[in-house]
Amino acid sequence: MITTRTSSDRGHADHGWLNTYHTFSFADYHDPAHMHFRSLRVINEDFVGPGQGFGMHPHKDMEILTWIVSGALQHKDSMGNGEVIRPGDLQHMSAGTGVLHSEFNPSKTEPVHLLQIWIMPEQRGLTPGYGQTHFDAEGRSDRLQKLASRDGADGSIRINADATLFASTLQKGRSVTHDLAPGRHAWLQVIRGSVALNGKTLAAGDGAGVSDERHLQLLANDDADFLLFDLG
């Protein structure tokens, strides 16, 4: 079963400095029908203006992943980390017992386009942690590149959740496949272009939840970028 969530159906807020789209309920956007999908709690697609950002704010008991599409983002946190995240970088923050952080666009001229993802951890009260890894674009060209996983396999970032995150950049007409083990689920989030998921077409900003399917085929109708989550 594949259930689509179109881009236009997402929650949306334009704060001037921040243009944001919420796949699931978040902040002032509340939709009881779209609270989460399995352990996937938040997918926010954010466009942050030059010289703007989120001031220091708290998180707790959440696995937080940030994927930069274009531009750059300056991160600082109460653990003493201070990094700039750029395209191809995946940042992971395990909020655990509690952490404060800020996110800021350091450019004076260019916006930053990012996806922030929250995944519910398998355990609460963990010691907070931070990690950042760069993934070469070649590794996701017409293939699935593993970015994050429970066991940190294949150079992926280890997260405290029963979830695996893949990224892919497909040229028009190319395809990739992914098999789901029994009892597993998937979420597809299209960032750019158009992708057919087992024959169902999704455009940029669209998402789809997958249950009771064993074999996934993703075919690019146009040049496309997307994220794929394999979830318990």
C-alpha positions as CSV (number, residue, x, y, z in Angstrom):
1,M,0.0,0.0,0.0
2,I,1.3,3.4,-1.0
3,T,-0.2,6.6,0.4
4,T,0.9,9.8,-1.1
5,R,1.2,13.2,0.6
6,T,1.4,16.0,-2.0
7,S,3.5,19.1,-1.6
8,S,0.4,21.3,-1.6
9,D,-1.2,19.3,1.2
10,R,1.7,20.0,3.6
11,G,1.6,22.6,6.3
12,H,3.1,25.9,5.3
13,A,4.3,29.1,6.9
14,D,6.0,32.1,5.4
15,H,7.7,34.2,8.0
16,G,9.6,36.3,5.5
17,W,13.0,35.2,6.7
18,L,11.8,31.6,6.8
19,N,9.6,29.8,4.2
20,T,8.8,26.4,5.6
21,Y,6.8,23.3,4.7
22,H,5.7,20.6,7.2
23,T,5.0,17.1,6.0
24,F,3.8,16.2,9.6
25,S,2.3,18.3,12.4
26,F,4.8,20.8,13.7
27,A,4.7,24.1,15.7
28,D,1.5,26.0,14.9
29,Y,0.6,23.5,12.2
30,H,-1.5,20.7,13.7
31,D,-3.0,17.9,11.6
32,P,-4.2,14.8,13.6
33,A,-4.2,12.8,10.4
34,H,-0.5,13.5,9.8
35,M,1.3,13.4,13.2
36,H,4.0,11.0,12.1
37,F,4.8,7.9,10.0
38,R,6.2,5.1,12.1
39,S,9.2,6.6,13.9
40,L,9.5,9.4,11.4
41,R,8.1,12.5,13.3
42,V,9.2,15.5,11.3
43,I,10.2,16.4,7.7
44,N,10.5,20.2,7.4
45,E,11.6,21.7,4.1
46,D,13.1,25.1,5.0
47,F,14.2,28.0,3.0
48,V,16.2,30.4,5.2
49,G,17.0,33.9,4.0
50,P,20.5,35.4,4.0
51,G,21.8,36.3,7.4
52,Q,18.8,34.8,9.1
53,G,18.3,31.7,11.3
54,F,16.9,30.0,14.4
55,G,18.2,31.3,17.8
56,M,19.3,29.0,20.6
57,H,16.4,26.6,21.4
58,P,16.0,23.3,23.2
59,H,15.4,19.7,22.0
60,K,15.0,16.5,24.0
61,D,14.6,12.8,23.2
62,M,14.8,13.1,19.4
63,E,17.2,12.0,16.7
64,I,17.6,15.1,14.5
65,L,19.1,15.0,11.0
66,T,19.8,18.0,8.8
67,W,20.4,17.6,5.0
68,I,21.5,20.6,3.0
69,V,20.2,21.0,-0.5
70,S,21.8,24.3,-1.3
71,G,23.6,27.1,0.5
72,A,25.1,26.7,4.0
73,L,24.0,26.5,7.6
74,Q,26.0,27.5,10.7
75,H,25.3,25.2,13.7
76,K,26.2,25.9,17.3
77,D,25.1,23.9,20.4
78,S,25.5,23.5,24.1
79,M,27.8,20.5,23.7
80,G,30.5,22.9,22.3
81,N,30.0,22.0,18.6
82,G,30.2,24.7,15.9
83,E,30.1,23.6,12.3
84,V,29.1,24.9,8.9
85,I,26.9,22.4,7.0
86,R,27.0,22.4,3.2
87,P,25.4,20.4,0.3
88,G,26.3,16.7,0.7
89,D,26.7,17.1,4.5
90,L,24.4,15.2,6.9
91,Q,24.3,16.5,10.4
92,H,23.1,14.3,13.3
93,M,22.2,15.5,16.7
94,S,20.9,13.0,19.3
95,A,19.1,15.3,21.7
96,G,18.7,12.7,24.5
97,T,18.4,14.2,27.9
98,G,18.5,17.7,26.4
99,V,20.5,20.0,24.3
100,L,20.4,23.6,23.1
101,H,21.4,24.6,19.5
102,S,21.1,27.4,17.0
103,E,21.1,27.4,13.2
104,F,22.0,30.4,11.1
105,N,22.5,31.2,7.4
106,P,26.0,32.8,7.3
107,S,25.7,34.1,3.8
108,K,24.9,37.7,3.2
109,T,23.4,37.0,-0.3
110,E,22.3,33.4,-0.7
111,P,19.4,31.6,0.9
112,V,19.9,28.1,2.3
113,H,17.6,25.2,1.4
114,L,17.5,22.3,3.8
115,L,15.5,19.4,5.1
116,Q,15.3,18.9,8.8
117,I,14.2,15.4,9.9
118,W,13.2,14.2,13.4
119,I,13.1,10.5,14.2
120,M,11.8,9.1,17.5
121,P,14.6,7.2,19.3
122,E,14.3,3.7,20.5
123,Q,15.3,4.8,24.0
124,R,14.7,8.0,26.0
125,G,17.2,9.7,28.3
126,L,20.3,9.0,26.2
127,T,23.4,11.1,26.5
128,P,23.3,13.9,23.9
129,G,25.6,13.4,20.9
130,Y,26.6,15.1,17.7
131,G,28.1,14.0,14.3
132,Q,28.5,15.3,10.8
133,T,29.6,13.5,7.7
134,H,30.1,14.5,4.1
135,F,28.8,12.2,1.4
136,D,30.2,12.5,-2.1
137,A,27.6,13.1,-4.8
138,E,29.1,10.3,-6.9
139,G,28.0,7.8,-4.3
140,R,24.3,8.6,-4.9
141,S,24.4,9.2,-8.6
142,D,21.8,6.7,-10.1
143,R,22.1,4.6,-6.9
144,L,20.9,4.6,-3.3
145,Q,23.5,6.1,-0.9
146,K,23.2,5.1,2.8
147,L,23.4,8.2,4.9
148,A,22.2,7.1,8.4
149,S,21.4,3.8,10.0
150,R,21.0,2.1,13.4
151,D,24.3,0.2,13.0
152,G,26.3,2.8,11.1
153,A,27.0,0.4,8.3
154,D,28.7,1.4,4.9
155,G,30.0,4.6,6.3
156,S,26.6,5.9,7.4
157,I,26.0,8.0,10.5
158,R,24.9,5.8,13.4
159,I,21.5,6.9,14.9
160,N,19.6,5.7,17.9
161,A,16.6,4.6,16.0
162,D,15.3,1.6,13.9
163,A,15.6,3.5,10.7
164,T,17.8,3.8,7.6
165,L,18.1,6.9,5.5
166,F,19.2,6.8,1.8
167,A,19.7,9.6,-0.7
168,S,19.7,9.3,-4.5
169,T,20.2,11.6,-7.5
170,L,18.7,10.0,-10.6
171,Q,19.0,11.0,-14.2
172,K,15.8,11.0,-16.3
173,G,15.0,7.5,-17.3
174,R,17.2,5.8,-14.7
175,S,15.9,3.7,-11.8
176,V,16.9,2.2,-8.5
177,T,15.2,-0.6,-6.4
178,H,14.9,-1.3,-2.7
179,D,13.6,-4.4,-1.0
180,L,11.7,-4.1,2.3
181,A,12.1,-6.9,4.8
182,P,8.8,-8.4,6.2
183,G,7.2,-5.9,8.6
184,R,9.3,-3.0,7.4
185,H,7.9,0.3,6.0
186,A,9.2,3.1,3.9
187,W,8.8,6.8,3.3
188,L,9.9,8.6,0.1
189,Q,10.5,12.3,0.1
190,V,11.1,14.0,-3.3
191,I,13.3,17.0,-3.2
192,R,13.7,17.8,-6.9
193,G,12.2,16.6,-10.2
194,S,9.7,13.7,-10.5
195,V,9.9,10.1,-9.5
196,A,7.5,7.2,-10.1
197,L,7.3,4.9,-7.1
198,N,6.0,1.5,-8.2
199,G,4.1,3.4,-10.9
200,K,2.8,6.3,-8.7
201,T,4.2,9.7,-9.8
202,L,5.5,12.1,-7.2
203,A,6.9,15.6,-7.8
204,A,9.2,17.9,-5.8
205,G,7.9,18.3,-2.3
206,D,5.7,15.2,-2.5
207,G,6.0,12.3,-0.1
208,A,4.7,8.8,0.2
209,G,4.3,6.2,3.0
210,V,4.7,2.6,2.0
211,S,3.4,-0.4,4.0
212,D,2.8,-4.1,3.0
213,E,5.1,-3.8,-0.1
214,R,8.2,-5.9,-0.5
215,H,9.8,-4.4,-3.6
216,L,10.2,-0.7,-4.4
217,Q,11.1,0.6,-7.8
218,L,11.9,4.3,-8.2
219,L,12.1,5.6,-11.8
220,A,13.0,9.2,-12.6
221,N,10.5,10.9,-14.9
222,D,12.9,13.9,-14.9
223,D,16.3,14.4,-13.3
224,A,15.5,14.0,-9.6
225,D,16.8,14.0,-6.0
226,F,15.0,12.2,-3.2
227,L,15.4,10.7,0.3
228,L,14.2,7.2,1.1
229,F,13.6,6.0,4.7
230,D,13.4,2.3,5.6
231,L,11.5,2.1,8.9
232,G,10.6,-0.5,11.5
